[in-house]
């Protein structure tokens, strides 16, 4: 495989995983739009869910514009973090996802928007403006909730998703496609979450660079059925 094709596959895998996670995060948010502790949180869950599903459409559309390899995309191949495999049964899981996972995905969007791929620079900057509200909401609830266990799990999944040092993210950073490397992404994530890094060792030998996780598994059947309802719109132009 030539260097250019290797780079395309690496960027494709990262961008597709980001899109998959944003779509699933949006759906998980929406599942809480009538179950949150307050009316304001209900409204925020619905609004953030719509934002992230919209962001996923932009990201999926960017894949086609980039002319990246047409890798088969079966429904079971969603490259999402384990945290999003199943619906959340507790509000603290929502809070941790909002404060940690949403922040990690936003940092990667920032890195892509600051890189040298023009289609990403131009299309992703608006997302960063919308994500500011998500960050404020996550930090606010994190201060009020006892979500330490959920935060630790979400942070671990986020670190695994970003990937190992000297992996694809650092390679894309060296090529200028990403403006941030692994260490800086981790540092900024921990700075935003205001907590110690996950202490459980990560088995990087088990890391899957396509699905960006170290454990097997995937989304449940109910989620799969819901995603199939959105599938026909995934590669439509963002303004359609």
Secondary structure as a PSIPRED ss2 file (coil, helix, strand):
# PSIPRED VFORMAT (PSIPRED V4.0)

   1 X C   1.000  0.000  0.000
   2 X C   1.000  0.000  0.000
   3 X H   0.000  1.000  0.000
   4 X H   0.000  1.000  0.000
   5 X H   0.000  1.000  0.000
   6 X H   0.000  1.000  0.000
   7 X H   0.000  1.000  0.000
   8 X H   0.000  1.000  0.000
   9 X H   0.000  1.000  0.000
  10 X H   0.000  1.000  0.000
  11 X H   0.000  1.000  0.000
  12 X H   0.000  1.000  0.000
  13 X H   0.000  1.000  0.000
  14 X H   0.000  1.000  0.000
  15 X H   0.000  1.000  0.000
  16 X H   0.000  1.000  0.000
  17 X H   0.000  1.000  0.000
  18 X H   0.000  1.000  0.000
  19 X H   0.000  1.000  0.000
  20 X H   0.000  1.000  0.000
  21 X H   0.000  1.000  0.000
  22 X H   0.000  1.000  0.000
  23 X H   0.000  1.000  0.000
  24 X H   0.000  1.000  0.000
  25 X H   0.000  1.000  0.000
  26 X H   0.000  1.000  0.000
  27 X H   0.000  1.000  0.000
  28 X H   0.000  1.000  0.000
  29 X H   0.000  1.000  0.000
  30 X H   0.000  1.000  0.000
  31 X C   1.000  0.000  0.000
  32 X C   1.000  0.000  0.000
  33 X C   1.000  0.000  0.000
  34 X C   1.000  0.000  0.000
  35 X C   1.000  0.000  0.000
  36 X C   1.000  0.000  0.000
  37 X C   1.000  0.000  0.000
  38 X C   1.000  0.000  0.000
  39 X H   0.000  1.000  0.000
  40 X H   0.000  1.000  0.000
  41 X H   0.000  1.000  0.000
  42 X H   0.000  1.000  0.000
  43 X H   0.000  1.000  0.000
  44 X H   0.000  1.000  0.000
  45 X H   0.000  1.000  0.000
  46 X H   0.000  1.000  0.000
  47 X H   0.000  1.000  0.000
  48 X H   0.000  1.000  0.000
  49 X H   0.000  1.000  0.000
  50 X H   0.000  1.000  0.000
  51 X H   0.000  1.000  0.000
  52 X H   0.000  1.000  0.000
  53 X H   0.000  1.000  0.000
  54 X H   0.000  1.000  0.000
  55 X H   0.000  1.000  0.000
  56 X H   0.000  1.000  0.000
  57 X H   0.000  1.000  0.000
  58 X H   0.000  1.000  0.000
  59 X H   0.000  1.000  0.000
  60 X H   0.000  1.000  0.000
  61 X H   0.000  1.000  0.000
  62 X H   0.000  1.000  0.000
  63 X H   0.000  1.000  0.000
  64 X H   0.000  1.000  0.000
  65 X H   0.000  1.000  0.000
  66 X H   0.000  1.000  0.000
  67 X C   1.000  0.000  0.000
  68 X C   1.000  0.000  0.000
  69 X C   1.000  0.000  0.000
  70 X C   1.000  0.000  0.000
  71 X C   1.000  0.000  0.000
  72 X C   1.000  0.000  0.000
  73 X C   1.000  0.000  0.000
  74 X C   1.000  0.000  0.000
  75 X H   0.000  1.000  0.000
  76 X H   0.000  1.000  0.000
  77 X H   0.000  1.000  0.000
  78 X C   1.000  0.000  0.000
  79 X C   1.000  0.000  0.000
  80 X C   1.000  0.000  0.000
  81 X C   1.000  0.000  0.000
  82 X H   0.000  1.000  0.000
  83 X H   0.000  1.000  0.000
  84 X H   0.000  1.000  0.000
  85 X C   1.000  0.000  0.000
  86 X C   1.000  0.000  0.000
  87 X C   1.000  0.000  0.000
  88 X C   1.000  0.000  0.000
  89 X C   1.000  0.000  0.000
  90 X C   1.000  0.000  0.000
  91 X H   0.000  1.000  0.000
  92 X H   0.000  1.000  0.000
  93 X H   0.000  1.000  0.000
  94 X H   0.000  1.000  0.000
  95 X H   0.000  1.000  0.000
  96 X H   0.000  1.000  0.000
  97 X H   0.000  1.000  0.000
  98 X H   0.000  1.000  0.000
  99 X H   0.000  1.000  0.000
 100 X H   0.000  1.000  0.000
 101 X H   0.000  1.000  0.000
 102 X H   0.000  1.000  0.000
 103 X H   0.000  1.000  0.000
 104 X H   0.000  1.000  0.000
 105 X H   0.000  1.000  0.000
 106 X H   0.000  1.000  0.000
 107 X H   0.000  1.000  0.000
 108 X H   0.000  1.000  0.000
 109 X H   0.000  1.000  0.000
 110 X H   0.000  1.000  0.000
 111 X H   0.000  1.000  0.000
 112 X H   0.000  1.000  0.000
 113 X H   0.000  1.000  0.000
 114 X C   1.000  0.000  0.000
 115 X C   1.000  0.000  0.000
 116 X C   1.000  0.000  0.000
 117 X C   1.000  0.000  0.000
 118 X H   0.000  1.000  0.000
 119 X H   0.000  1.000  0.000
 120 X H   0.000  1.000  0.000
 121 X H   0.000  1.000  0.000
 122 X H   0.000  1.000  0.000
 123 X H   0.000  1.000  0.000
 124 X H   0.000  1.000  0.000
 125 X H   0.000  1.000  0.000
 126 X H   0.000  1.000  0.000
 127 X H   0.000  1.000  0.000
 128 X H   0.000  1.000  0.000
 129 X H   0.000  1.000  0.000
 130 X H   0.000  1.000  0.000
 131 X H   0.000  1.000  0.000
 132 X H   0.000  1.000  0.000
 133 X H   0.000  1.000  0.000
 134 X H   0.000  1.000  0.000
 135 X H   0.000  1.000  0.000
 136 X H   0.000  1.000  0.000
 137 X H   0.000  1.000  0.000
 138 X H   0.000  1.000  0.000
 139 X H   0.000  1.000  0.000
 140 X H   0.000  1.000  0.000
 141 X H   0.000  1.000  0.000
 142 X H   0.000  1.000  0.000
 143 X H   0.000  1.000  0.000
 144 X H   0.000  1.000  0.000
 145 X C   1.000  0.000  0.000
 146 X C   1.000  0.000  0.000
 147 X C   1.000  0.000  0.000
 148 X H   0.000  1.000  0.000
 149 X H   0.000  1.000  0.000
 150 X H   0.000  1.000  0.000
 151 X H   0.000  1.000  0.000
 152 X H   0.000  1.000  0.000
 153 X H   0.000  1.000  0.000
 154 X H   0.000  1.000  0.000
 155 X H   0.000  1.000  0.000
 156 X H   0.000  1.000  0.000
 157 X H   0.000  1.000  0.000
 158 X H   0.000  1.000  0.000
 159 X H   0.000  1.000  0.000
 160 X H   0.000  1.000  0.000
 161 X H   0.000  1.000  0.000
 162 X H   0.000  1.000  0.000
 163 X C   1.000  0.000  0.000
 164 X C   1.000  0.000  0.000
 165 X C   1.000  0.000  0.000
 166 X C   1.000  0.000  0.000
 167 X C   1.000  0.000  0.000
 168 X H   0.000  1.000  0.000
 169 X H   0.000  1.000  0.000
 170 X H   0.000  1.000  0.000
 171 X H   0.000  1.000  0.000
 172 X H   0.000  1.000  0.000
 173 X H   0.000  1.000  0.000
 174 X H   0.000  1.000  0.000
 175 X C   1.000  0.000  0.000
 176 X C   1.000  0.000  0.000
 177 X C   1.000  0.000  0.000
 178 X C   1.000  0.000  0.000
 179 X C   1.000  0.000  0.000
 180 X C   1.000  0.000  0.000
 181 X C   1.000  0.000  0.000
 182 X H   0.000  1.000  0.000
 183 X H   0.000  1.000  0.000
 184 X H   0.000  1.000  0.000
 185 X H   0.000  1.000  0.000
 186 X H   0.000  1.000  0.000
 187 X H   0.000  1.000  0.000
 188 X H   0.000  1.000  0.000
 189 X H   0.000  1.000  0.000
 190 X H   0.000  1.000  0.000
 191 X H   0.000  1.000  0.000
 192 X H   0.000  1.000  0.000
 193 X H   0.000  1.000  0.000
 194 X C   1.000  0.000  0.000
 195 X C   1.000  0.000  0.000
 196 X C   1.000  0.000  0.000
 197 X C   1.000  0.000  0.000
 198 X C   1.000  0.000  0.000
 199 X C   1.000  0.000  0.000
 200 X C   1.000  0.000  0.000
 201 X C   1.000  0.000  0.000
 202 X C   1.000  0.000  0.000
 203 X C   1.000  0.000  0.000
 204 X H   0.000  1.000  0.000
 205 X H   0.000  1.000  0.000
 206 X H   0.000  1.000  0.000
 207 X C   1.000  0.000  0.000
 208 X E   0.000  0.000  1.000
 209 X C   1.000  0.000  0.000
 210 X C   1.000  0.000  0.000
 211 X C   1.000  0.000  0.000
 212 X C   1.000  0.000  0.000
 213 X E   0.000  0.000  1.000
 214 X C   1.000  0.000  0.000
 215 X C   1.000  0.000  0.000
 216 X C   1.000  0.000  0.000
 217 X C   1.000  0.000  0.000
 218 X C   1.000  0.000  0.000
 219 X C   1.000  0.000  0.000
 220 X C   1.000  0.000  0.000
 221 X H   0.000  1.000  0.000
 222 X H   0.000  1.000  0.000
 223 X H   0.000  1.000  0.000
 224 X H   0.000  1.000  0.000
 225 X H   0.000  1.000  0.000
 226 X H   0.000  1.000  0.000
 227 X H   0.000  1.000  0.000
 228 X H   0.000  1.000  0.000
 229 X H   0.000  1.000  0.000
 230 X H   0.000  1.000  0.000
 231 X H   0.000  1.000  0.000
 232 X H   0.000  1.000  0.000
 233 X H   0.000  1.000  0.000
 234 X C   1.000  0.000  0.000
 235 X C   1.000  0.000  0.000
 236 X C   1.000  0.000  0.000
 237 X C   1.000  0.000  0.000
 238 X C   1.000  0.000  0.000
 239 X C   1.000  0.000  0.000
 240 X C   1.000  0.000  0.000
